[in-house]
Amino acid sequence: MAGLAQSPPRFGPGFSLRIAAYFTFAIVLFPLIAVIWVSFFENKIIGFPPTGYTLKGYFNAWSLGRFHRGFVLSVEVGLMATAASLLLGVPAAIALARKEFAGREVVHSLLMSPLVVPGIVSGAAIYMFYIETEAFLDERMHVSLPLAGSLFGLSVAHTLLALPWMVRLVTASLIGMDIQLEEAAQSLGATPLRTFWHVTLPNIRPGIVAGCVFSFVVSFVDLEKSLFLVGPGYTTLPIEMINYLEWNIDPTIAAVATMQTLVIAVALMISDHFFNLTRAF
Amino acid sequence: MTVTAEGVSDPYSRRIRPFQRLKFDSGQALLVPAVLVVVLGLLFPLLLMLRYSFNRWAAGELMIAAFTLDNYIRFFADPFYIGVLLRTLWMSLVSTAVCLLLGLPAAYYLSRLKTRWLKTALILAIVIPLLMGNAVRAAGWMVLLADKGLVNEALIYAGVLSEPVRILYTGKAVAIGLVAVLLPFMIISLQTVFDGISESYEEAAMSLGAPPWAMFYRVLLPLVMPGIFSGSLLCFVLAMNAYATPVLIGGPSFHMMAPKVAEQALKVFNWPFAASMAFVLMAVTLALTVSASLALQRRYGRM
């Protein structure tokens, strides 16, 4: 009975399994790698093999006002949305994680609902709402408050995008933290605010950092909502990119895409240092 | 064990309990700002748009207040829009199926990988593209698949082709683009479930003499069903609502639902029709996902 003497057969990932797996990883990564490679091409249009490598694409991209402005606007909107979702999301997460009350599930799903409603649907709805509100304020109150195509309007819409991530990640941190630390602080006489600041906050810092990074990233790359809310001369980077791509495919746009990729990769590396990324999904 | 005002508390319990001592007393008040923003910024506009979908449209004006089903009737009576809806459904089903087929081996491999650094690297390689935004990823496929893109140029250079083959701006290209965009969602959904399935199940099946495919089909597949289900659902919903991929990779003559909604709202300014299309899209997606979950629950029990 040779079989008994052996250790149980080890079912390691077989060769064909490995091939299939790496094929799949390649499909995901291939377009990103292609973009980064092409961004260094010397050719005016894409050609193979490349005639040479230069950084010209990057200088072109930087000198084109549309991408420059788009980048700045996207950063502004991303920071505003992150700040707003921090201010709204952290208190909400505390209530959700530390309080038991009727309707907690309902509130939780309500706060998660921006993730469920498709971007194109909510984008269209917010756009119509903004235009109607502008008209209403203008006619009835003689107040002119630009919403569609303004930094304020874009930031509010992007806050909706970011809020569910902030709430989800901070709630997860709060639930994972040892509640007795808070109780100990309280029983030693710390006020609730002091407890929060000196005990809770340091413990949930990874969740808050991850929440901020995710908020910024989902805002920075958003297409569907922004599509409805950008205005002439007031366009976010992803929208500038798709507008450009409808007419040109060249190393310049590849350079823009590479820069965006770089910004996000850095943000994610930072957050991965504090927080295991796959836990966010 | 600690004794608190509430009695003996179990130090290992992570149960959420009322945090009576911590006097964020008006605790629920902490929720008010966030809830207010979501209700005013999302739910109210959605209700408003639902109302608009029953309005009438007149060229030159945005809309005329009315209460009519004309916009929905127009959608379902026009073979063009029915075609758009069917194409959207078909693309979503195909890309979800392909994602599942490709995602299963990848997720399984990932979850059984013993080398820590390689596992981390591969997970990052999956998660980072997920957060790259669809504009960048569509740009990647455009660079590769255009008439003068890398694939065509390389094949011509190698002498395989004499003239470029049209790949970009076809349905196939959109399917490829969608699959690439959705794969990370599928892989992550599956991998978390595979991670929870002990390897001893596999070892038991194999040591009892099951060939690998039988082990997979009889043991692993039923166990990973919840992951398959949630991953497919996620991919399907995201594909139904895809915007950037059909617009950029499909080109102006490839029509799917989400780009049509945007076009009606932003270019034609037919708000009532745009609104009704948005709700048709949501309703069809919801109806299909709910009936799929019911059917699967009947077959496999609650998940």
Boltz contact constraints between the chains, C-beta under 6 A:
constraints:
  - contact:
      token1: [A, 8]
      token2: [B, 203]
      max_distance: 6.0
  - contact:
      token1: [A, 8]
      token2: [B, 207]
      max_distance: 6.0
  - contact:
      token1: [A, 9]
      token2: [B, 206]
      max_distance: 6.0
  - contact:
      token1: [A, 11]
      token2: [B, 202]
      max_distance: 6.0
  - contact:
      token1: [A, 11]
      token2: [B, 206]
      max_distance: 6.0
  - contact:
      token1: [A, 13]
      token2: [B, 109]
      max_distance: 6.0
  - contact:
      token1: [A, 13]
      token2: [B, 112]
      max_distance: 6.0
  - contact:
      token1: [A, 17]
      token2: [B, 105]
      max_distance: 6.0
  - contact:
      token1: [A, 17]
      token2: [B, 109]
      max_distance: 6.0
  - contact:
      token1: [A, 20]
      token2: [B, 105]
      max_distance: 6.0
  - contact:
      token1: [A, 21]
      token2: [B, 105]
      max_distance: 6.0
  - contact:
      token1: [A, 21]
      token2: [B, 106]
      max_distance: 6.0
  - contact:
      token1: [A, 21]
      token2: [B, 109]
      max_distance: 6.0
  - contact:
      token1: [A, 24]
      token2: [B, 102]
      max_distance: 6.0
  - contact:
      token1: [A, 24]
      token2: [B, 106]
      max_distance: 6.0
  - contact:
      token1: [A, 27]
      token2: [B, 180]
      max_distance: 6.0
  - contact:
      token1: [A, 28]
      token2: [B, 129]
      max_distance: 6.0
  - contact:
      token1: [A, 28]
      token2: [B, 180]
      max_distance: 6.0
  - contact:
      token1: [A, 28]
      token2: [B, 183]
      max_distance: 6.0
  - contact:
      token1: [A, 29]
      token2: [B, 125]
      max_distance: 6.0
  - contact:
      token1: [A, 31]
      token2: [B, 137]
      max_distance: 6.0
  - contact:
      token1: [A, 31]
      token2: [B, 140]
      max_distance: 6.0
  - contact:
      token1: [A, 31]
      token2: [B, 141]
      max_distance: 6.0
  - contact:
      token1: [A, 32]
      token2: [B, 129]
      max_distance: 6.0
  - contact:
      token1: [A, 32]
      token2: [B, 140]
      max_distance: 6.0
  - contact:
      token1: [A, 34]
      token2: [B, 140]
      max_distance: 6.0
  - contact:
      token1: [A, 34]
      token2: [B, 143]
      max_distance: 6.0
  - contact:
      token1: [A, 34]
      token2: [B, 144]
      max_distance: 6.0
  - contact:
      token1: [A, 35]
      token2: [B, 139]
      max_distance: 6.0
  - contact:
      token1: [A, 35]
      token2: [B, 140]
      max_distance: 6.0
  - contact:
      token1: [A, 35]
      token2: [B, 143]
      max_distance: 6.0
  - contact:
      token1: [A, 38]
      token2: [B, 143]
      max_distance: 6.0
  - contact:
      token1: [A, 46]
      token2: [B, 148]
      max_distance: 6.0
  - contact:
      token1: [A, 47]
      token2: [B, 153]
      max_distance: 6.0
  - contact:
      token1: [A, 48]
      token2: [B, 150]
      max_distance: 6.0
  - contact:
      token1: [A, 48]
      token2: [B, 153]
      max_distance: 6.0
  - contact:
      token1: [A, 48]
      token2: [B, 154]
      max_distance: 6.0
  - contact:
      token1: [A, 48]
      token2: [B, 157]
      max_distance: 6.0
  - contact:
      token1: [A, 88]
      token2: [B, 33]
      max_distance: 6.0
  - contact:
      token1: [A, 88]
      token2: [B, 34]
      max_distance: 6.0
  - contact:
      token1: [A, 88]
      token2: [B, 37]
      max_distance: 6.0
  - contact:
      token1: [A, 91]
      token2: [B, 30]
      max_distance: 6.0
  - contact:
      token1: [A, 92]
      token2: [B, 31]
      max_distance: 6.0
  - contact:
      token1: [A, 92]
      token2: [B, 34]
      max_distance: 6.0
  - contact:
      token1: [A, 94]
      token2: [B, 30]
      max_distance: 6.0
  - contact:
      token1: [A, 95]
      token2: [B, 27]
      max_distance: 6.0
  - contact:
      token1: [A, 95]
      token2: [B, 28]
      max_distance: 6.0
  - contact:
      token1: [A, 95]
      token2: [B, 30]
      max_distance: 6.0
  - contact:
      token1: [A, 95]
      token2: [B, 31]
      max_distance: 6.0
  - contact:
      token1: [A, 98]
      token2: [B, 19]
      max_distance: 6.0
  - contact:
      token1: [A, 99]
      token2: [B, 27]
      max_distance: 6.0
  - contact:
      token1: [A, 100]
      token2: [B, 18]
      max_distance: 6.0
  - contact:
      token1: [A, 101]
      token2: [B, 28]
      max_distance: 6.0
  - contact:
      token1: [A, 107]
      token2: [B, 31]
      max_distance: 6.0
  - contact:
      token1: [A, 110]
      token2: [B, 38]
      max_distance: 6.0
  - contact:
      token1: [A, 111]
      token2: [B, 34]
      max_distance: 6.0
  - contact:
      token1: [A, 114]
      token2: [B, 42]
      max_distance: 6.0
  - contact:
      token1: [A, 118]
      token2: [B, 241]
      max_distance: 6.0
  - contact:
      token1: [A, 120]
      token2: [B, 241]
      max_distance: 6.0
  - contact:
      token1: [A, 120]
      token2: [B, 243]
      max_distance: 6.0
  - contact:
      token1: [A, 120]
      token2: [B, 258]
      max_distance: 6.0
  - contact:
      token1: [A, 120]
      token2: [B, 261]
      max_distance: 6.0
  - contact:
      token1: [A, 121]
      token2: [B, 278]
      max_distance: 6.0
  - contact:
      token1: [A, 121]
      token2: [B, 282]
      max_distance: 6.0
  - contact:
      token1: [A, 122]
      token2: [B, 42]
      max_distance: 6.0
  - contact:
      token1: [A, 124]
      token2: [B, 261]
      max_distance: 6.0
  - contact:
      token1: [A, 124]
      token2: [B, 265]
      max_distance: 6.0
  - contact:
      token1: [A, 124]
      token2: [B, 274]
      max_distance: 6.0
  - contact:
      token1: [A, 124]
      token2: [B, 278]
      max_distance: 6.0
  - contact:
      token1: [A, 125]
      token2: [B, 45]
      max_distance: 6.0
  - contact:
      token1: [A, 125]
      token2: [B, 46]
      max_distance: 6.0
  - contact:
      token1: [A, 125]
      token2: [B, 49]
      max_distance: 6.0
  - contact:
      token1: [A, 126]
      token2: [B, 45]
      max_distance: 6.0
  - contact:
      token1: [A, 128]
      token2: [B, 49]
      max_distance: 6.0
  - contact:
      token1: [A, 128]
      token2: [B, 271]
      max_distance: 6.0
  - contact:
      token1: [A, 129]
      token2: [B, 45]
      max_distance: 6.0
  - contact:
      token1: [A, 129]
      token2: [B, 48]
      max_distance: 6.0
  - contact:
      token1: [A, 156]
      token2: [B, 41]
      max_distance: 6.0
  - contact:
      token1: [A, 160]
      token2: [B, 41]
      max_distance: 6.0
  - contact:
      token1: [A, 160]
      token2: [B, 42]
      max_distance: 6.0
  - contact:
      token1: [A, 186]
      token2: [B, 21]
      max_distance: 6.0
  - contact:
      token1: [A, 192]
      token2: [B, 22]
      max_distance: 6.0
  - contact:
      token1: [A, 192]
      token2: [B, 23]
      max_distance: 6.0
  - contact:
      token1: [A, 192]
      token2: [B, 24]
      max_distance: 6.0
  - contact:
      token1: [A, 217]
      token2: [B, 131]
      max_distance: 6.0
  - contact:
      token1: [A, 221]
      token2: [B, 133]
      max_distance: 6.0
  - contact:
      token1: [A, 223]
      token2: [B, 134]
      max_distance: 6.0
  - contact:
      token1: [A, 223]
      token2: [B, 244]
      max_distance: 6.0
  - contact:
      token1: [A, 224]
      token2: [B, 243]
      max_distance: 6.0
  - contact:
      token1: [A, 227]
      token2: [B, 262]
      max_distance: 6.0
  - contact:
      token1: [A, 238]
      token2: [B, 133]
      max_distance: 6.0
  - contact:
      token1: [A, 238]
      token2: [B, 135]
      max_distance: 6.0
  - contact:
      token1: [A, 241]
      token2: [B, 135]
      max_distance: 6.0
  - contact:
      token1: [A, 242]
      token2: [B, 135]
      max_distance: 6.0
  - contact:
      token1: [A, 245]
      token2: [B, 139]
      max_distance: 6.0
  - contact:
      token1: [A, 245]
      token2: [B, 248]
      max_distance: 6.0
  - contact:
      token1: [A, 249]
      token2: [B, 142]
      max_distance: 6.0
  - contact:
      token1: [A, 249]
      token2: [B, 146]
      max_distance: 6.0
  - contact:
      token1: [A, 257]
      token2: [B, 136]
      max_distance: 6.0
  - contact:
      token1: [A, 257]
      token2: [B, 139]
      max_distance: 6.0
  - contact:
      token1: [A, 260]
      token2: [B, 136]
      max_distance: 6.0
  - contact:
      token1: [A, 261]
      token2: [B, 132]
      max_distance: 6.0
  - contact:
      token1: [A, 261]
      token2: [B, 136]
      max_distance: 6.0
  - contact:
      token1: [A, 264]
      token2: [B, 131]
      max_distance: 6.0
  - contact:
      token1: [A, 265]
      token2: [B, 128]
      max_distance: 6.0
  - contact:
      token1: [A, 268]
      token2: [B, 128]
      max_distance: 6.0
  - contact:
      token1: [A, 277]
      token2: [B, 127]
      max_distance: 6.0
  - contact:
      token1: [A, 278]
      token2: [B, 123]
      max_distance: 6.0
  - contact:
      token1: [A, 281]
      token2: [B, 188]
      max_distance: 6.0
